[in-house]
Structure formats: C-alpha cells, structure tokens
C-alpha cells in the first residue's frame, strides 16, 4: 500500500492554489465550454468540488470514525451542484479554498498517531470501505478533476490544432 496521510494532505492542500493559478482571470469561453452533450464545464467541476467538501469527505470520515462498520453512508448526489445558482470563477475558487481549509483543519483535528486507517463503514454502492481508501480517493478525486478541467479546456481547441492533434494525447 502506498497511502500515507501526510502525502495525501500535501496534495489536498495544493489543489485550491493549483485551480486558482489555472483559472483565475480566464475569459468565460474557457470556463463555460464543455466536451459536448451533458458534460460539465469548468465552473461546474469547481462547484462539484465544493459540494464534495461540504457533504462528502469529512462527513464520511467522521462516520467511519464514530459509527463504524455497520453504518452505511447516505448516498452522495454527484450532480447536486448543477442546481446551484450561477457564481463566477473567482467566487467559486474562494469558496472552494475556504471549504478545503476548513476540511483540512477538521481532518487534522480528527486524526492522531493512533488512528486506525483500516476502520470501515459501508458505502451504499461498494459495501465496506476503509478510512485509508476514503482519504486516498479524496486525493485522487482532486487529480481526476484537475485532469478533467485541463481536458475540457484543451478540447475547446481540438479542431484548431490541425495535424498536431496526432501528438496531443489530451485530445484523444
């Protein structure tokens, strides 16, 4: 197993600044493009990250730590953020930064040198899940959506890159 809580926290701490550096000040064309159909745009991805901070990661961690293996998490609505009011990217990034900072404080306050990362609760779809799996997923979830954001943005120029598309794996 590769999971180390300090390494996961290193990544989780950096995501708000990574997104802020990438997205602050961009034109709305970059922020509202998507990959076609019902896919999300950049604003919606950031709103999804905020929703996860509010109702997913820390609440589920607390359920594992306090309720244990017989407790089943309530389902997480991965699309709840789509019904939220329109906010600009700066507002979303600020809210995400604040939510993430609060989450990391709660994470650090809940964990100790004797925390058993093998403790479990039940996921409504997957069954038993370990604390280390939840926390690993949180870190990889950030990377997934950073990748998604860059892919969405790259896709905007897909038809404009001409023959170089053959060399741009992000467009495949």
C-alpha positions in Angstrom: 0.0 0.0 0.0 1.2 3.5 -0.8 -1.2 5.6 1.3 0.5 8.0 3.7 -1.8 10.6 5.3 0.9 13.3 5.2 1.3 12.8 1.5 -2.4 12.9 0.9 -2.6 16.2 2.8 0.3 17.6 0.8 -1.8 17.1 -2.3 -5.1 18.2 -0.8 -3.5 21.5 0.4 -2.3 22.4 -3.1 -5.5 21.8 -5.1 -7.1 25.2 -4.4 -4.0 27.1 -5.4 -3.5 24.9 -8.4 -7.0 25.7 -9.6 -6.7 29.3 -8.8 -3.5 29.6 -10.8 -5.0 27.9 -13.8 -8.4 29.5 -13.8 -8.4 33.0 -12.3 -8.9 35.7 -14.8 -9.8 33.4 -17.8 -12.5 34.5 -20.2 -15.9 32.9 -19.9 -15.3 31.0 -23.1 -12.7 28.9 -21.3 -14.8 28.5 -18.3 -18.1 27.6 -19.9 -17.0 25.3 -22.7 -17.6 21.5 -22.2 -16.9 18.3 -24.0 -20.3 18.1 -25.6 -23.7 16.7 -24.6 -24.4 16.7 -20.9 -20.7 17.0 -19.9 -19.7 19.6 -17.3 -17.9 22.9 -17.9 -15.1 24.2 -15.7 -17.4 26.2 -13.4 -19.5 23.0 -12.8 -16.4 21.0 -12.0 -15.3 23.5 -9.4 -18.9 23.6 -8.0 -18.8 19.8 -7.7 -15.5 20.0 -5.7 -17.2 22.4 -3.3 -20.2 20.1 -2.9 -17.8 17.3 -2.0 -16.1 19.4 0.6 -19.4 20.2 2.2 -21.2 16.8 2.3 -18.8 14.0 1.3 -15.2 13.7 2.5 -15.2 14.9 6.1 -18.7 13.8 6.9 -17.9 10.3 5.7 -14.6 10.3 7.6 -16.5 11.2 10.7 -19.0 8.4 10.1 -16.2 5.9 9.8 -14.5 7.1 13.0 -17.7 7.4 15.1 -20.3 5.0 13.7 -18.2 2.1 12.3 -18.6 -0.9 10.1 -22.3 -1.3 10.5 -23.1 2.2 9.4 -24.0 2.9 5.7 -23.1 6.3 4.2 -26.0 8.3 2.8 -25.7 8.4 -1.0 -23.7 11.4 -2.4 -25.5 13.2 -5.1 -22.7 13.8 -7.6 -25.0 16.2 -9.6 -26.4 18.4 -6.7 -24.1 21.2 -7.6 -25.8 21.6 -11.0 -28.9 23.1 -9.3 -26.9 25.8 -7.5 -27.0 29.5 -8.6 -24.5 30.9 -11.0 -21.3 32.1 -9.5 -18.3 33.5 -11.2 -15.0 31.6 -11.1 -13.4 33.9 -8.5 -16.4 33.3 -6.2 -16.2 29.5 -6.7 -12.5 29.4 -6.2 -12.7 31.4 -3.0 -15.5 29.2 -1.7 -13.5 26.1 -2.6 -10.4 27.4 -0.8 -12.3 28.2 2.3 -14.1 24.9 2.4 -10.9 23.0 1.8 -9.1 24.9 4.5 -12.0 24.0 6.9 -11.9 20.4 5.8 -8.1 20.1 6.4 -8.5 21.6 9.9 -11.2 19.0 10.7 -9.1 16.2 9.2 -6.0 17.1 11.3 -8.1 17.5 14.4 -9.8 14.1 14.0 -6.7 12.1 13.2 -3.9 11.2 15.6 -0.8 9.0 15.6 -3.0 6.1 16.7 -5.8 6.4 14.1 -6.6 3.1 12.6 -6.9 3.8 8.9 -8.3 0.3 8.4 -11.6 1.3 10.2 -14.6 0.8 7.9 -18.1 1.9 7.2 -20.4 0.9 4.4 -20.7 2.7 1.1 -24.2 2.4 -0.4 -22.8 1.0 -3.7 -19.4 -0.6 -2.8 -20.1 -2.1 0.6 -17.3 -1.9 3.2 -14.8 0.9 2.6 -11.7 1.7 4.7 -10.7 5.1 6.1 -7.5 5.0 4.1 -9.5 4.2 0.9 -11.8 7.2 1.5 -8.8 9.5 2.1 -6.9 8.1 -0.9 -9.9 8.6 -3.0 -10.2 12.2 -1.9 -6.7 13.0 -3.1 -7.1 11.1 -6.4 -10.5 12.8 -6.9 -8.7 16.1 -6.9 -6.3 14.9 -9.5 -9.2 13.4 -11.6 -10.9 16.8 -11.7 -7.7 18.8 -12.4 -7.2 16.4 -15.3 -10.8 16.8 -16.4 -10.5 20.6 -16.3 -7.4 20.7 -18.5 -9.0 18.1 -20.9 -12.2 20.3 -21.2 -10.1 23.3 -21.9 -7.9 21.5 -24.4 -10.9 20.1 -26.2 -12.0 23.7 -26.9 -9.1 24.0 -29.4 -9.4 20.4 -30.7 -10.4 21.4 -34.2 -7.9 24.3 -34.3 -4.7 22.4 -33.7 -4.7 20.8 -37.2 -2.4 17.9 -37.7 -0.8 18.3 -34.3 -3.8 16.6 -32.8 -2.0 13.3 -33.5 0.6 14.3 -30.9 -1.7 15.8 -28.3 -2.8 12.8 -26.2 -5.2 15.1 -24.1 -7.3 15.4 -27.2 -7.8 11.6 -27.8 
